[in-house]
């Protein structure tokens, strides 16, 4: 649970930094479509940083394998989904977008695991 709180906090911190970097440093360097891709990466990173914090707190109150799976899926999903979008935006290599859906599947699996945990909640 502590690891998910730490990872969520780090992802939130980096989300602010990456958002500011995109808004200020990349605005003049990237085309509007690549900047939109960067923004999507930041947006999903923030959503799942918050989800990791909630999973970490929930695990304190009610430990369970479903929540652990959710946390792992969210943490890896950010790396794969947002990471691939950041790499695509910075490099312009569109083939990197082929990796992004793997991160999306990890997000879906994480939310499914949250649903299972909620259904099993005491």
Buried (B, 14 or more C-beta within 10 A) or exposed (E): BEBBBEBBBBBBEBBEEBBEBBEEEBEEEBEEEBBEBBBBBBBBBBBBBBBBBBBBEBBEEEEBEBBBBBBBBBBBBBBBBBBBBBBBBBEEEEEBEEBBEEBEBBBEBBBBBBEBBEEEEE
